[in-house]
Amino acid sequence: MASEIWTPIRLPGSLSARIASRVEELISQEQLKPGDRLPPERQLAEMLGVSRPSLREAIRSLATSGRLVVRHGQGVFVEAPATTKRLTSSLTSDEHDLDELYAMREVLEVPAAGWAAKNSSEAGLEWLENAYEQLVVATKSGADWNELQRLDARFHEAVVRVAGNRFLLRTLGVLNEIMAAGMETTLRHPGRLAQSAKEHKKILEMIKTGNVRGAQAAARAHIRGAHAAALRYVEGQASEA
């Protein structure tokens, strides 16, 4: 694997979150592919200009979310979990209406927001704030819709990561893949980007203050707002047909 892809990380914020974000970007850009082995820990830490403890924390988080797999005695590899692939393939082979998809988001994300508010740690909050800040910066800089959709999904996955349920995190990842593949992001709809930003901020505030019910309510309001925007878009498309 070319060492040139591992350039030093200079950006501010949670270092482990920045490392994980770099690895996720390399995977999404297909510079890292399933089965690729990452450089040894000492070498990778030197190439990225980071501490080994921060690198280990990032790898643990990415392993939890199913992006990497640690094989003791062999190294760290980019993962494409067979169970996740089978589930994604099965679900994407069927048609799903908007009500089903958004109902499932409520089932997953509303309790997750409450658990995040209850169980958050300092490291978890740093991770969540980092995901939020990256989305805000991308929004203000006029990033393309695909990038905004990716960062939006990453924020929601960060909430679930803070909640501390690995199975829930993988399940949400599958749902996000289905929605990204099967429908246009609601962030493109008039007024939705600004409203979504306010809703994300509310979710973050409720989790940071440990307000379980407030976090659940904020997550529910956000999902229902996105659902309503998606329905309006579908109705508009139908009327133009």
Phi, psi and omega per residue, in radians:
M1 nan 2.391 -3.117
A2 -1.153 2.303 -3.129
S3 -1.331 -0.250 -3.069
E4 -1.111 -0.394 -3.111
I5 -1.282 -0.282 -3.094
W6 -1.738 1.440 3.137
T7 -1.701 2.697 -3.090
P8 -1.011 2.528 3.132
I9 -1.670 2.073 -3.066
R10 -1.968 -0.227 -3.018
L11 -1.214 2.665 3.121
P12 -1.348 3.022 3.096
G13 1.870 -3.038 3.129
S14 -1.024 2.088 -3.056
L15 -1.150 -0.754 -3.140
S16 -1.095 -0.647 3.114
A17 -1.164 -0.663 3.119
R18 -1.166 -0.696 3.116
I19 -1.099 -0.832 -3.139
A20 -1.067 -0.701 3.127
S21 -1.097 -0.694 3.114
R22 -1.083 -0.788 3.139
V23 -1.109 -0.754 3.131
E24 -1.076 -0.684 3.117
E25 -1.122 -0.734 3.136
L26 -1.126 -0.624 3.099
I27 -1.210 -0.792 -3.113
S28 -1.141 -0.538 3.112
Q29 -1.486 0.008 3.132
E30 1.096 0.405 2.953
Q31 -1.374 -0.409 2.955
L32 -2.067 2.275 -3.087
K33 -2.148 2.770 3.110
P34 -0.871 2.273 -3.128
G35 1.697 -0.308 3.102
D36 -1.141 2.459 3.113
R37 -1.729 2.285 3.081
L38 -1.268 2.711 3.073
P39 -1.041 2.763 3.089
P40 -0.963 2.657 -3.011
E41 -0.928 -0.898 -3.102
R42 -1.041 -0.783 -3.127
Q43 -1.134 -0.765 -3.118
L44 -1.154 -0.703 3.110
A45 -1.068 -0.694 3.125
E46 -1.178 -0.738 -3.128
M47 -1.133 -0.638 -3.134
L48 -1.483 -0.233 -3.121
G49 1.229 0.654 -3.096
V50 -2.215 2.937 3.101
S51 -1.385 2.680 3.133
R52 -1.165 -0.653 3.074
P53 -1.060 -0.702 3.109
S54 -1.142 -0.686 3.107
L55 -1.120 -0.743 3.133
R56 -1.087 -0.715 3.141
E57 -1.091 -0.736 3.124
A58 -1.128 -0.727 -3.141
I59 -1.145 -0.699 3.099
R60 -1.055 -0.762 -3.130
S61 -1.127 -0.752 -3.129
L62 -1.221 -0.529 3.060
A63 -1.216 -0.666 3.115
T64 -1.089 -0.676 -3.108
S65 -1.470 -0.005 3.086
G66 1.488 0.178 3.141
R67 -1.455 -0.570 3.129
L68 -2.223 2.799 3.024
V69 -2.315 2.332 3.122
V70 -1.719 2.038 3.107
R71 -1.907 1.863 -3.041
H72 -1.039 2.282 -3.106
G73 1.510 -0.169 -3.118
Q74 -2.063 -0.732 -3.134
G75 2.356 -2.881 -3.133
V76 -1.938 2.263 -3.048
F77 -2.189 2.641 3.002
V78 -1.226 2.264 -3.015
E79 -1.848 2.609 2.944
A80 -2.376 1.417 -2.987
P81 -0.947 2.271 -3.112
A82 -1.049 -0.696 -3.111
T83 -1.169 -0.714 3.122
T84 -1.164 -0.711 3.125
K85 -1.100 -0.723 3.135
R86 -1.149 -0.741 -3.136
L87 -1.124 -0.786 3.135
T88 -1.074 -0.798 3.136
S89 -1.052 -0.741 -3.126
S90 -1.128 -0.783 -3.069
L91 -1.269 -0.664 -3.109
T92 -1.307 -0.244 3.106
S93 -1.364 -0.214 3.137
D94 -1.862 2.794 3.050
E95 -1.511 2.415 3.118
H96 -2.272 2.306 3.109
D97 -1.531 2.932 -3.060
L98 -1.063 -0.678 -3.122
D99 -1.053 -0.719 3.127
E100 -1.124 -0.809 -3.084
L101 -1.124 -0.787 -3.107
Y102 -1.322 -0.510 3.031
A103 -1.098 -0.689 3.124
M104 -1.191 -0.624 3.074
R105 -1.062 -0.718 3.103
E106 -1.103 -0.751 3.139
V107 -1.013 -0.697 -3.075
L108 -1.465 -0.843 -2.886
E109 -1.541 -0.494 -3.141
V110 -1.154 -0.927 3.083
P111 -1.108 -0.595 3.135
A112 -1.062 -0.700 3.110
A113 -1.103 -0.687 3.092
G114 -1.138 -0.751 3.104
W115 -1.134 -0.642 3.112
A116 -1.096 -0.732 3.120
A117 -1.128 -0.608 -3.101
K118 -1.402 -0.643 -2.972
N119 -1.893 0.100 -3.002
S120 -1.076 2.508 3.060
S121 -1.992 2.976 3.116
E122 -1.070 -0.756 3.134
A123 -1.145 -0.684 3.141
G124 -1.133 -0.719 3.127
L125 -1.176 -0.626 3.079
E126 -1.085 -0.721 3.134
W127 -1.097 -0.790 -3.108
L128 -1.157 -0.762 3.128
E129 -1.108 -0.646 3.111
N130 -1.103 -0.770 3.112
A131 -1.090 -0.707 3.131
Y132 -1.142 -0.786 -3.096
E133 -1.130 -0.673 3.114
Q134 -1.105 -0.676 3.114
L135 -1.172 -0.721 3.120
V136 -1.088 -0.805 -3.138
V137 -1.074 -0.768 -3.138
A138 -1.105 -0.672 3.127
T139 -1.119 -0.794 -3.100
K140 -1.228 -0.504 -3.094
S141 -1.525 -0.030 3.115
G142 1.291 0.653 3.116
A143 -1.059 2.766 -3.119
D144 -1.235 2.879 -3.006
W145 -1.147 -0.585 3.117
N146 -1.124 -0.709 3.111
E147 -1.181 -0.719 3.098
L148 -1.102 -0.703 3.114
Q149 -1.107 -0.717 3.131
R150 -1.112 -0.775 -3.116
L151 -1.251 -0.567 3.058
D152 -1.090 -0.823 3.121
A153 -1.103 -0.655 -3.141
R154 -1.119 -0.644 3.094
F155 -1.078 -0.806 -3.120
H156 -1.164 -0.634 3.071
E157 -1.180 -0.564 3.093
A158 -1.138 -0.665 3.081
V159 -1.048 -0.798 -3.132
V160 -1.176 -0.613 3.097
R161 -1.102 -0.720 3.108
V162 -1.133 -0.577 3.123
A163 -1.114 -0.459 3.010
G164 1.508 0.414 3.139
N165 -2.032 1.869 -3.046
R166 -1.185 -0.672 3.128
F167 -1.125 -0.729 3.118
L168 -1.087 -0.676 3.138
L169 -1.096 -0.759 3.133
R170 -1.193 -0.656 3.129
T171 -1.127 -0.744 3.104
L172 -1.118 -0.641 3.107
G173 -1.047 -0.720 3.095
V174 -1.123 -0.787 -3.141
L175 -1.073 -0.727 3.116
N176 -1.098 -0.663 3.104
E177 -1.100 -0.744 -3.137
I178 -1.100 -0.780 -3.111
M179 -1.180 -0.680 3.140
A180 -1.161 -0.629 -3.109
A181 -1.376 -0.510 -2.962
G182 -1.840 -0.109 -3.093
M183 -2.692 2.723 3.094
E184 -1.290 2.475 3.126
T185 -1.048 2.402 3.130
T186 -1.211 -0.235 -3.132
L187 -1.122 -0.354 3.137
R188 -1.347 -0.301 -3.039
H189 -1.288 2.484 -3.067
P190 -0.878 2.166 3.086
G191 1.439 -0.204 -3.035
R192 -1.280 -0.624 -3.102
L193 -1.061 -0.817 3.141
A194 -1.159 -0.731 3.140
Q195 -1.158 -0.706 3.120
S196 -1.076 -0.673 3.126
A197 -1.067 -0.723 3.107
K198 -1.126 -0.692 -3.112
E199 -1.211 -0.679 3.074
H200 -1.082 -0.747 3.138
K201 -1.072 -0.692 3.133
K202 -1.139 -0.752 3.106
I203 -1.039 -0.815 -3.137
L204 -1.053 -0.797 -3.127
E205 -1.068 -0.747 -3.121
M206 -1.155 -0.663 3.117
I207 -1.204 -0.749 -3.122
K208 -1.096 -0.587 -3.125
T209 -1.552 -0.008 3.121
G210 1.282 0.377 -3.117
N211 -1.518 1.683 -3.043
V212 -1.092 -0.915 -3.120
R213 -1.143 -0.659 3.119
G214 -1.124 -0.702 3.117
A215 -1.137 -0.739 3.110
Q216 -1.101 -0.771 -3.139
A217 -1.119 -0.705 -3.136
A218 -1.153 -0.716 3.118
A219 -1.145 -0.732 -3.137
R220 -1.107 -0.774 -3.141
A221 -1.095 -0.684 -3.140
H222 -1.139 -0.813 -3.117
I223 -1.123 -0.735 -3.140
R224 -1.194 -0.564 3.071
G225 -1.149 -0.730 3.101
A226 -1.156 -0.678 3.115
H227 -1.078 -0.820 -3.139
A228 -1.080 -0.698 3.130
A229 -1.131 -0.704 3.125
A230 -1.127 -0.713 3.128
L231 -1.132 -0.713 3.118
R232 -1.081 -0.692 3.136
Y233 -1.125 -0.788 -3.134
V234 -1.091 -0.743 3.133
E235 -1.116 -0.678 3.120
G236 -1.146 -0.678 3.118
Q237 -1.139 -0.691 -3.129
A238 -1.144 -0.680 -3.104
S239 -1.230 -0.418 3.141
E240 -1.466 -0.328 -3.064
A241 -1.247 nan nan
